[in-house]
Amino acid sequence: MEKPTQIAGIKITPKRKIIDDRGGIFHMLRKDDPEFEKFGEIYFSKIHPGAIKAWHHHSLMSLNYLVVVGSIQLGLWDGRKNSPTFGQAQTIYLDEQVGQLVTVPPGVWNGFKGLGCSSSIVANCATDPHTAEEITRKPYNDPSFGYDWSLKHG
């Protein structure tokens, strides 16, 4: 079986969860974490099951995604011409049960699809405040990506 692509610069970091009979605490990012660069803004994106929010990339900011509620399929495509993985795609499945932070560097196209039976909430702690000038968008079904949004089994 072919090994899945790991796009250069993508970091997947397990995050600690503390659960007790009252609920839980889900760690995302601390300023002393090795993957922390700087703080720009944090926001939460709600996505409904089967909906796709893609594609976009940032020219300056890095993104730090963590699923707070539900589960998603995170699609990535390396659009950096000087990258050793230029033109390659990667799929990461993120779920609230398995706390993982995914760091996406500038120039990597990304988007996500809501999975499961109810809406999901994705937190993004970005390194810079959002500005319209540094984001580029394309439709989720743009053929230049050659990305398949259907679920992979196996």
Protein Blocks (a to p, Z undefined) as FASTA:
>chain_A
ZZddddehiacddddddddfkbccddfbdckbfklmbdcbdcdddddehiacdddddfkb
ccddddfbhcdddddddfbfkbckgoiacdddddfklccdddddehiacddddehjbdcd
dddddfbdcdfklpccddfklmklopafbdceZZ
